[in-house]
């Protein structure tokens, strides 16, 4: 049984695309749980209209843990509201998990953007995930698949962390189970933070966080703003990009 858990705060623009994509899966999740942190834009009502269970959330780590507590699945799939999986994502992901006998996994990413610079940035990030998977595991919080018993064994996400709680989670989990980066699937991810903050500013923040991860210094305070749930509305070109890339079948040389 597979439970999808989505932490949200004011995600009325993106959430319908994710919920629609989950409904189109060749292997549908058995339940979808939205852990909402007090949205003021109708996010909980949208989730309920799509048949999702809504629970009280908080920051991403808090919301993920809250969703996991009520989940019934033996597998938990943590997704952020601004990702869009293609229709065969769950089927292919779990086939690879079974073949590789993984207990926790993440996957490669693909930007919801036509800009070459965004594609380069995400390919570099993909290479980084692959290179470190056996040495110092990393997993972006927008896509983590994990056995429920492993999640419970490590006590879930550390809710005291303000950043890099996803990397902390998979590093602790990889000490008790087998971790891997899936290469049979990619998940479409929003580039809204890049567009809002600028690539250079955002890169500096990520490098700062990475330095703390390597030094094993938990991030419980931030010297910069990194808000959750404060994003500009979706623009028509972005909506078109979601539909175009969601339905596009990768060519042979693009396939992971």
C-alpha positions as CSV (number, residue, x, y, z in Angstrom):
1,X,0.0,0.0,0.0
2,X,1.4,3.4,-1.0
3,X,0.6,6.7,0.8
4,X,1.5,10.0,-0.8
5,X,2.1,12.8,1.7
6,X,2.2,16.5,0.6
7,X,3.1,19.4,3.0
8,X,1.4,22.6,1.9
9,X,1.1,26.3,2.7
10,X,-0.8,28.4,0.2
11,X,-0.3,26.0,-2.7
12,X,-3.7,26.6,-4.5
13,X,-1.8,27.4,-7.8
14,X,0.3,24.2,-8.0
15,X,-1.5,21.6,-5.9
16,X,-4.3,20.8,-8.6
17,X,-1.6,19.9,-11.1
18,X,0.0,17.4,-8.7
19,X,-3.3,15.9,-7.6
20,X,-4.4,15.5,-11.2
21,X,-1.1,13.9,-12.0
22,X,-1.5,11.4,-9.1
23,X,-5.0,10.6,-10.4
24,X,-3.5,9.7,-13.8
25,X,-0.9,7.3,-12.5
26,X,-0.7,3.9,-14.1
27,X,-0.3,2.7,-10.5
28,X,-2.3,5.1,-8.4
29,X,-1.4,5.7,-4.8
30,X,-3.8,4.1,-2.2
31,X,-4.2,7.4,-0.4
32,X,-3.1,11.0,-0.7
33,X,-2.6,13.1,2.5
34,X,-2.2,16.8,2.5
35,X,-0.6,18.3,5.7
36,X,-1.6,21.9,5.5
37,X,0.1,24.6,7.6
38,X,-2.8,27.1,7.7
39,X,-3.3,28.1,4.1
40,X,-5.3,31.2,3.4
41,X,-5.9,30.6,-0.3
42,X,-8.2,27.6,-0.3
43,X,-5.5,24.9,-0.5
44,X,-7.3,22.5,2.0
45,X,-10.6,22.8,0.2
46,X,-8.9,22.0,-3.1
47,X,-7.2,19.0,-1.6
48,X,-10.5,17.7,-0.2
49,X,-12.3,18.3,-3.5
50,X,-9.7,16.0,-5.1
51,X,-10.3,13.3,-2.5
52,X,-7.2,13.9,-0.4
53,X,-7.2,13.6,3.4
54,X,-6.2,16.8,5.0
55,X,-4.4,17.0,8.4
56,X,-2.8,19.9,10.2
57,X,0.8,20.5,9.2
58,X,3.5,23.1,9.7
59,X,7.0,23.6,8.3
60,X,7.8,20.8,5.7
61,X,9.3,18.5,8.3
62,X,6.3,18.9,10.6
63,X,3.9,18.4,7.8
64,X,5.6,15.2,6.5
65,X,5.7,13.7,10.0
66,X,2.0,14.6,10.6
67,X,1.0,13.0,7.3
68,X,3.0,9.9,8.1
69,X,1.3,9.5,11.5
70,X,-2.1,9.0,9.9
71,X,-0.9,7.2,6.8
72,X,-1.9,3.5,6.3
73,X,0.7,2.6,3.6
74,X,3.7,0.3,4.0
75,X,5.4,2.8,1.7
76,X,5.4,6.6,2.2
77,X,6.0,8.9,-0.8
78,X,6.8,12.5,0.3
79,X,6.2,15.0,-2.5
80,X,6.2,18.8,-2.5
81,X,3.1,20.5,-3.9
82,X,5.0,22.1,-6.9
83,X,6.2,18.8,-8.5
84,X,4.4,17.0,-11.3
85,X,5.1,13.3,-11.8
86,X,4.5,11.8,-15.2
87,X,1.8,9.1,-15.5
88,X,4.1,6.1,-15.1
89,X,6.2,7.6,-12.2
90,X,4.9,5.5,-9.3
91,X,4.8,2.3,-11.4
92,X,8.4,2.7,-12.6
93,X,9.8,4.0,-9.4
94,X,8.5,1.1,-7.3
95,X,9.6,-1.4,-9.9
96,X,13.1,-0.1,-9.6
97,X,12.9,0.0,-5.8
98,X,11.9,-3.7,-5.9
99,X,14.6,-4.6,-8.4
100,X,17.3,-2.9,-6.4
101,X,15.9,-3.9,-3.0
102,X,15.9,-0.4,-1.7
103,X,14.3,0.8,1.5
104,X,14.5,4.5,0.8
105,X,15.0,6.4,-2.4
106,X,14.9,9.7,-4.3
107,X,15.0,10.3,-8.0
108,X,16.5,12.5,-10.7
109,X,14.8,15.8,-11.4
110,X,13.8,17.8,-14.5
111,X,12.9,21.5,-14.4
112,X,9.5,22.8,-15.4
113,X,11.2,25.4,-17.5
114,X,12.5,25.6,-21.1
115,X,15.5,27.7,-20.2
116,X,18.8,26.0,-20.9
117,X,20.4,27.4,-17.8
118,X,17.7,25.7,-15.6
119,X,18.3,22.4,-17.4
120,X,22.1,22.7,-16.8
121,X,21.6,23.6,-13.1
122,X,19.3,20.6,-12.6
123,X,21.6,18.2,-14.5
124,X,24.5,19.3,-12.3
125,X,22.3,18.6,-9.2
126,X,21.4,15.2,-10.6
127,X,25.1,14.3,-11.1
128,X,25.8,15.4,-7.5
129,X,23.0,13.2,-6.1
130,X,24.3,10.2,-8.1
131,X,27.9,10.8,-7.2
132,X,27.2,10.9,-3.4
133,X,24.5,8.2,-3.1
134,X,27.0,5.6,-1.7
135,X,29.2,8.1,0.2
136,X,27.0,10.8,1.7
137,X,23.4,10.4,0.6
138,X,21.3,13.4,-0.4
139,X,17.6,13.6,-1.2
140,X,15.6,16.7,-2.1
141,X,12.6,16.8,0.1
142,X,10.3,17.2,-2.9
143,X,10.6,13.5,-3.6
144,X,11.5,10.9,-1.1
145,X,10.1,7.3,-1.1
146,X,10.6,5.3,2.1
147,X,9.4,2.2,3.9
148,X,7.0,3.2,6.7
149,X,8.8,1.0,9.2
150,X,12.2,2.7,8.4
151,X,10.6,6.2,8.8
152,X,9.3,5.2,12.2
153,X,12.6,3.5,13.2
154,X,14.5,6.8,12.8
155,X,11.8,8.9,14.4
156,X,10.8,10.7,11.2
157,X,12.1,14.1,10.1
158,X,13.9,16.3,12.6
159,X,11.4,19.1,13.2
160,X,14.0,21.4,14.8
161,X,15.9,21.8,11.6
162,X,15.1,24.9,9.4
163,X,17.0,23.7,6.4
164,X,18.5,20.5,5.0
165,X,16.1,18.4,7.1
166,X,15.7,16.2,4.0
167,X,19.4,15.4,3.8
168,X,19.6,14.7,7.5
169,X,16.6,12.3,7.1
170,X,18.1,10.2,4.4
171,X,21.5,10.1,6.0
172,X,20.0,8.7,9.2
173,X,17.8,6.3,7.3
174,X,20.6,5.0,5.1
175,X,22.3,3.8,8.3
176,X,19.4,1.4,8.8
177,X,18.3,0.6,5.3
178,X,19.4,0.6,1.6
179,X,19.3,4.0,-0.1
180,X,19.5,4.7,-3.8
181,X,18.9,7.4,-6.4
182,X,16.3,6.1,-9.0
183,X,17.4,6.5,-12.6
184,X,14.3,5.0,-14.3
185,X,12.2,8.1,-13.6
186,X,12.5,11.8,-13.3
187,X,10.2,14.2,-11.5
188,X,9.2,17.6,-12.9
189,X,10.0,20.3,-10.4
190,X,9.1,24.0,-10.2
191,X,11.8,26.6,-10.7
192,X,9.9,29.2,-8.8
193,X,12.6,29.8,-6.2
194,X,15.2,30.4,-8.9
195,X,12.9,32.9,-10.6
196,X,12.0,34.7,-7.4
197,X,15.4,34.8,-5.7
198,X,17.7,34.7,-8.7
199,X,20.1,31.8,-9.5
200,X,23.2,33.3,-7.8
201,X,21.4,34.2,-4.6
202,X,19.8,30.8,-4.4
203,X,23.0,28.9,-5.2
204,X,24.8,30.7,-2.4
205,X,22.1,29.6,0.1
206,X,22.4,26.0,-1.1
207,X,26.2,26.0,-0.9
208,X,25.9,27.4,2.6
209,X,23.5,24.6,3.6
210,X,25.8,22.0,1.9
211,X,28.8,23.2,3.9
212,X,26.8,22.7,7.1
213,X,25.7,19.2,6.0
214,X,29.3,18.2,5.2
215,X,30.4,19.6,8.6
216,X,27.5,17.7,10.3
217,X,26.3,21.0,11.8
218,X,22.5,21.0,12.2
219,X,20.8,24.1,10.7
220,X,18.6,25.5,13.5
221,X,19.0,29.2,12.6
222,X,19.4,31.0,9.3
223,X,21.3,34.2,8.4
224,X,19.0,34.8,5.5
225,X,15.3,34.6,4.6
226,X,14.0,31.3,3.3
227,X,10.3,31.4,3.4
228,X,7.8,28.5,3.2
229,X,4.6,29.2,1.4
230,X,5.3,32.7,0.1
231,X,5.4,32.5,-3.7
232,X,4.1,34.5,-6.6
233,X,1.1,33.2,-8.5
234,X,1.6,30.9,-11.5
235,X,1.9,32.6,-14.8
236,X,0.2,31.3,-18.1
237,X,3.6,30.3,-19.7
238,X,4.4,28.2,-16.6
239,X,1.0,26.5,-16.8
240,X,1.6,25.7,-20.5
241,X,5.1,24.3,-19.6
242,X,3.6,22.0,-17.0
243,X,1.1,20.4,-19.5
244,X,3.7,20.3,-22.2
245,X,6.4,18.6,-20.2
246,X,4.0,16.4,-18.2
247,X,2.7,14.8,-21.4
248,X,6.0,14.8,-23.3
249,X,7.6,11.4,-23.7
250,X,11.5,11.7,-23.4
251,X,13.4,10.9,-26.5
252,X,15.9,8.0,-26.4
253,X,18.9,10.2,-25.7
254,X,17.0,12.0,-22.9
255,X,15.9,8.9,-21.1
256,X,17.7,8.4,-17.8
